[in-house]
Amino acid sequence: MEQDVESTVTVRQPKLPKQTWDDVPKPLQDRERTKQKIQRYVRKDGKCNVHHGNVRETYRYLTDIFTTLVDLKWRFNLFIFVLVYTVTWLFFGFMWWLIAYIRGDLEHIGDNQWTPCVNNLNSFVTAFLFSIETETTIGYGHRVITDKCPEGIVLLLVQSVLGSIVNAFMVGCMFVKISQPKKRAETLVFSTNAVISIRDGRLCLMFRVGDLRNSHIVEASIRAKLIKSKQTKEGEFIPLNQTDMNVGYDTGDDRLFLVSPLIICHEINQHSPFWEISKEYLAHEELEIVVILEGMVEATADQFCEIRLESSNSTMKLRL
């Protein structure tokens, strides 16, 4: 599991003379060496650094093929998108050519006394083009099915229905993938360092979050998870234990109006996972805090109204 969640981070060490570096205390040297390799559960770009391996029941992915396609990378998604349409057109193009070959239409090309299944279909290429025209409802009018071909009418109905299903499935998959706000987090910035300080007489862990876009996030709730190894009272070792950090759930401060940068505060009390961690132990402890913004709703600047409170003759007026 350590290999799955491990990511190498290059740390620039100060350029010091060898004599100066030898004078540095050994605990500090060891600390600098351990910083070169950091185990992260979630990377800085928001992607989970966990790779699923040794999965035997891979057939389960096919039971939810829509979500599987959405979760694929863009290059694979586009490849499957093109492949599905190409295979469909080739298959039905072959079926139209096979009908023309069995009926003998290819042997009566140019015979005005012969009524073919599809007019002007004289090769596999023309059958392939007719398949594209039928499924995409282009209808150039040069190749058209006749009423003397019942098997062609049945194939036309089948291709129309299956073509509609393929269009709905693939276009829906692409729409869901495009609408996923994966890059929206690129404009959400967090403070470089989190601080522990006294605020309103309480010991708090604080960090700041801000939005760089003009389309502000007005309805988002923030959550924080502490990722830390844990050993239970029974002696069980849990390498990646997740613990909730209260950032204002009971007071409603976790619901953000992210128009300006906000300070997120976690009170260190008896219910906090940091309650039993001392300052000296925290410097050597390996832990990670994952911050999650969920339920984001954007609003542009023209969707806000300004509210001012004015006092005049001891009367409060509300002006919009």
Secondary structure per residue as TSV (DSSP state, phi and psi in degrees):
chain	resnum	aa	ss	phi	psi
A	1	M	-	360.0	-32.7
A	2	E	T	-64.2	-34.1
A	3	Q	T	-70.2	-29.4
A	4	D	T	-73.7	-35.7
A	5	V	S	-103.4	10.5
A	6	E	E	-93.7	131.8
A	7	S	E	-132.0	136.5
A	8	T	E	-86.3	127.6
A	9	V	-	-119.0	125.5
A	10	T	-	-83.0	124.3
A	11	V	-	-112.4	124.8
A	12	R	-	-79.1	117.1
A	13	Q	-	-90.5	149.0
A	14	P	-	-65.2	142.2
A	15	K	-	-80.7	98.4
A	16	L	-	-115.3	149.0
A	17	P	-	-60.9	157.2
A	18	K	H	-61.6	-37.1
A	19	Q	H	-66.0	-39.4
A	20	T	H	-66.7	-39.8
A	21	W	H	-68.1	-32.0
A	22	D	H	-69.6	-25.9
A	23	D	H	-77.6	-13.5
A	24	V	S	-69.6	136.2
A	25	P	-	-57.7	147.9
A	26	K	H	-61.5	-39.6
A	27	P	H	-59.3	-35.6
A	28	L	H	-70.9	-36.7
A	29	Q	H	-63.7	-42.8
A	30	D	H	-63.3	-37.4
A	31	R	H	-66.0	-38.4
A	32	E	H	-66.9	-35.8
A	33	R	H	-69.8	-37.0
A	34	T	H	-70.2	-23.6
A	35	K	T	-72.4	-16.9
A	36	Q	T	-69.0	-24.0
A	37	K	E	-128.9	110.6
A	38	I	E	-115.2	132.8
A	39	Q	E	-90.4	118.9
A	40	R	-	-117.2	136.8
A	41	Y	S	-84.8	-38.3
A	42	V	B	-129.3	129.1
A	43	R	-	-75.1	172.5
A	44	K	T	-64.3	-26.6
A	45	D	T	-84.3	3.8
A	46	G	S	92.3	0.8
A	47	K	-	-91.9	138.6
A	48	C	B	-70.9	133.7
A	49	N	-	-96.7	46.0
A	50	V	-	-121.1	125.9
A	51	H	-	-109.9	125.0
A	52	H	-	-80.2	120.2
A	53	G	-	-125.8	163.3
A	54	N	-	58.9	40.8
A	55	V	-	-88.5	116.5
A	56	R	-	-92.8	-38.7
A	57	E	-	-88.9	66.6
A	58	T	T	-71.1	-16.1
A	59	Y	T	-65.0	-19.3
A	60	R	H	-65.0	-25.5
A	61	Y	H	-65.7	-32.5
A	62	L	H	-75.5	-20.9
A	63	T	H	-71.0	-21.9
A	64	D	T	-127.4	66.1
A	65	I	H	-66.2	-30.3
A	66	F	H	-64.9	-49.3
A	67	T	H	-66.2	-34.4
A	68	T	H	-62.5	-42.5
A	69	L	H	-66.9	-37.8
A	70	V	H	-66.1	-35.8
A	71	D	H	-79.2	-11.0
A	72	L	S	-69.2	160.7
A	73	K	-	-70.3	160.9
A	74	W	H	-61.0	-39.6
A	75	R	H	-65.3	-38.7
A	76	F	H	-72.1	-36.7
A	77	N	H	-64.4	-44.5
A	78	L	H	-67.1	-36.6
A	79	F	H	-63.7	-43.9
A	80	I	H	-66.8	-37.2
A	81	F	H	-59.6	-49.0
A	82	V	H	-68.4	-39.1
A	83	L	H	-65.3	-41.6
A	84	V	H	-62.4	-46.5
A	85	Y	H	-67.2	-40.5
A	86	T	H	-64.8	-44.4
A	87	V	H	-63.6	-40.0
A	88	T	H	-63.3	-45.5
A	89	W	H	-64.7	-41.2
A	90	L	H	-66.5	-39.5
A	91	F	H	-64.9	-49.9
A	92	F	H	-72.0	-28.8
A	93	G	H	-63.0	-39.4
A	94	F	H	-65.8	-37.8
A	95	M	H	-65.5	-40.7
A	96	W	H	-66.2	-39.9
A	97	W	H	-65.9	-38.0
A	98	L	H	-65.7	-39.4
A	99	I	H	-63.6	-43.6
A	100	A	H	-65.0	-35.8
A	101	Y	H	-70.4	-41.4
A	102	I	H	-69.1	-40.4
A	103	R	H	-73.2	-15.2
A	104	G	T	87.8	17.9
A	105	D	G	-66.3	-31.8
A	106	L	G	-71.8	-19.2
A	107	E	G	-89.1	-10.6
A	108	H	G	-118.6	37.4
A	109	I	T	-70.1	126.6
A	110	G	T	88.9	-2.3
A	111	D	-	-87.1	112.3
A	112	N	T	-73.7	-15.8
A	113	Q	T	-85.0	-9.1
A	114	W	-	-100.8	134.0
A	115	T	-	-102.9	106.7
A	116	P	-	-78.3	171.2
A	117	C	S	-70.1	-42.3
A	118	V	B	-130.7	123.2
A	119	N	T	-65.7	141.1
A	120	N	T	63.9	26.6
A	121	L	-	-104.7	104.7
A	122	N	-	-125.9	3.7
A	123	S	S	-161.1	176.4
A	124	F	H	-68.9	-32.2
A	125	V	H	-65.1	-43.9
A	126	T	H	-67.3	-33.5
A	127	A	H	-66.5	-38.4
A	128	F	H	-65.3	-41.2
A	129	L	H	-65.9	-38.6
A	130	F	H	-66.2	-34.0
A	131	S	H	-65.0	-40.6
A	132	I	H	-65.3	-43.8
A	133	E	H	-63.0	-37.9
A	134	T	H	-69.9	-45.4
A	135	E	H	-74.5	-33.9
A	136	T	T	-92.3	2.2
A	137	T	T	54.0	38.9
A	138	I	-	-75.3	-57.9
A	139	G	-	65.4	70.0
A	140	Y	-	-69.2	-22.4
A	141	G	S	93.7	-8.4
A	142	H	S	-79.4	-39.8
A	143	R	S	-110.9	125.3
A	144	V	-	-143.8	143.1
A	145	I	B	-77.1	148.0
A	146	T	-	-103.4	169.5
A	147	D	T	-88.7	4.8
A	148	K	T	-97.4	17.3
A	149	C	-	-134.1	85.4
A	150	P	H	-64.2	-35.9
A	151	E	H	-66.2	-32.3
A	152	G	H	-69.7	-36.0
A	153	I	H	-65.4	-41.2
A	154	V	H	-63.9	-43.3
A	155	L	H	-64.9	-34.7
A	156	L	H	-63.8	-42.0
A	157	L	H	-64.4	-43.4
A	158	V	H	-63.6	-44.6
A	159	Q	H	-66.7	-35.4
A	160	S	H	-65.5	-43.7
A	161	V	H	-68.3	-48.8
A	162	L	H	-65.1	-35.5
A	163	G	H	-63.7	-38.5
A	164	S	H	-66.0	-38.6
A	165	I	H	-66.0	-43.4
A	166	V	H	-63.2	-42.6
A	167	N	H	-62.4	-45.4
A	168	A	H	-63.9	-41.1
A	169	F	H	-68.6	-49.9
A	170	M	H	-72.6	-41.7
A	171	V	H	-67.0	-38.3
A	172	G	H	-63.6	-39.4
A	173	C	H	-64.0	-44.5
A	174	M	H	-67.0	-36.8
A	175	F	H	-65.9	-42.8
A	176	V	H	-65.2	-39.5
A	177	K	H	-68.1	-38.9
A	178	I	H	-69.1	-36.7
A	179	S	H	-78.2	-7.1
A	180	Q	-	-70.6	124.8
A	181	P	-	-83.6	56.9
A	182	K	S	-70.3	-35.9
A	183	K	G	-85.3	-3.9
A	184	R	G	-65.3	-28.1
A	185	A	G	-72.0	-11.8
A	186	E	G	-65.8	-26.6
A	187	T	G	-98.4	5.4
A	188	L	E	-95.3	121.0
A	189	V	E	-115.7	144.4
A	190	F	E	-117.8	156.8
A	191	S	-	-64.5	147.2
A	192	T	S	-64.1	-39.1
A	193	N	S	-124.3	144.5
A	194	A	-	-97.3	143.5
A	195	V	E	-120.1	152.2
A	196	I	E	-115.5	118.4
A	197	S	E	-150.3	172.8
A	198	I	E	-87.7	128.4
A	199	R	E	-138.6	120.4
A	200	D	T	55.6	38.1
A	201	G	T	76.3	9.8
A	202	R	E	-123.0	144.3
A	203	L	E	-79.3	121.4
A	204	C	E	-132.7	147.6
A	205	L	E	-99.5	124.7
A	206	M	E	-130.0	145.3
A	207	F	E	-148.3	163.2
A	208	R	E	-115.2	144.2
A	209	V	E	-131.3	141.0
A	210	G	E	-145.5	162.9
A	211	D	E	-119.8	133.5
A	212	L	-	-90.5	-15.1
A	213	R	S	-85.3	158.7
A	214	N	S	-78.6	-24.5
A	215	S	S	-82.5	93.2
A	216	H	E	-77.2	154.1
A	217	I	E	-88.9	119.0
A	218	V	E	-113.4	-12.0
A	219	E	E	-139.5	80.8
A	220	A	E	-136.3	143.8
A	221	S	E	-113.0	139.5
A	222	I	E	-108.9	140.1
A	223	R	E	-132.2	155.8
A	224	A	E	-136.8	135.9
A	225	K	E	-122.5	135.8
A	226	L	E	-97.7	118.9
A	227	I	E	-99.6	113.4
A	228	K	E	-154.7	143.3
A	229	S	E	-67.1	146.8
A	230	K	E	-143.7	144.9
A	231	Q	E	-121.2	122.3
A	232	T	-	-75.4	172.0
A	233	K	T	-65.9	-24.8
A	234	E	T	-82.6	-3.4
A	235	G	S	96.1	4.4
A	236	E	-	-77.1	134.1
A	237	F	E	-100.4	121.3
A	238	I	E	-108.9	110.0
A	239	P	E	-70.9	-37.0
A	240	L	E	-126.0	68.3
A	241	N	E	-80.5	134.9
A	242	Q	E	-105.6	128.0
A	243	T	E	-127.2	132.1
A	244	D	E	-70.9	140.7
A	245	M	E	-113.8	122.3
A	246	N	-	-74.5	114.2
A	247	V	S	-114.2	30.7
A	248	G	S	112.5	25.7
A	249	Y	T	-65.9	-39.9
A	250	D	T	-77.3	-21.9
A	251	T	T	-103.5	-9.4
A	252	G	T	87.5	4.0
A	253	D	T	-72.7	-10.3
A	254	D	T	-77.8	-11.9
A	255	R	E	-90.7	115.6
A	256	L	E	-99.0	144.9
A	257	F	E	-115.2	82.5
A	258	L	E	-85.4	65.0
A	259	V	T	-91.1	-38.0
A	260	S	S	-124.6	162.2
A	261	P	-	-57.9	138.1
A	262	L	E	-120.4	150.6
A	263	I	E	-99.6	120.4
A	264	I	E	-93.1	129.5
A	265	C	E	-120.9	132.5
A	266	H	E	-120.5	115.5
A	267	E	E	-78.1	129.7
A	268	I	-	-90.4	96.7
A	269	N	S	-126.1	-162.5
A	270	Q	T	-63.5	-24.5
A	271	H	T	-92.8	-1.2
A	272	S	S	-85.0	143.2
A	273	P	T	-69.0	-11.6
A	274	F	T	-93.2	3.7
A	275	W	T	-63.8	-38.3
A	276	E	T	-99.4	12.7
A	277	I	-	-103.5	123.0
A	278	S	-	-84.6	171.5
A	279	K	H	-65.8	-41.2
A	280	E	H	-69.0	-37.9
A	281	Y	H	-70.8	-31.2
A	282	L	H	-68.0	-31.2
A	283	A	H	-67.7	-25.5
A	284	H	H	-108.4	-3.0
A	285	E	-	-82.2	140.0
A	286	E	-	-96.6	108.2
A	287	L	E	-145.3	166.8
A	288	E	E	-146.5	138.2
A	289	I	E	-111.5	120.9
A	290	V	E	-105.1	123.6
A	291	V	E	-104.0	131.0
A	292	I	E	-122.5	128.0
A	293	L	E	-108.0	122.6
A	294	E	E	-131.8	156.5
A	295	G	S	67.9	39.7
A	296	M	-	-75.7	132.0
A	297	V	-	-126.8	127.5
A	298	E	E	-96.9	152.4
A	299	A	E	-144.8	137.4
A	300	T	-	-84.6	173.5
A	301	A	G	-66.1	-31.4
A	302	D	G	-78.0	-0.2
A	303	Q	G	-95.1	1.7
A	304	F	-	-101.0	149.8
A	305	C	-	-120.8	144.4
A	306	E	-	-88.3	130.7
A	307	I	-	-117.1	122.4
A	308	R	E	-125.7	142.9
A	309	L	E	-107.0	121.6
A	310	E	E	-117.8	141.4
A	311	S	E	-109.7	124.1
A	312	S	E	-147.1	117.8
A	313	N	T	56.2	43.3
A	314	S	T	63.0	20.0
A	315	T	E	-118.4	127.3
A	316	M	E	-88.2	129.2
A	317	K	E	-115.4	138.7
A	318	L	E	-106.2	116.0
A	319	R	E	-114.6	128.3
A	320	L	-	-98.5	360.0
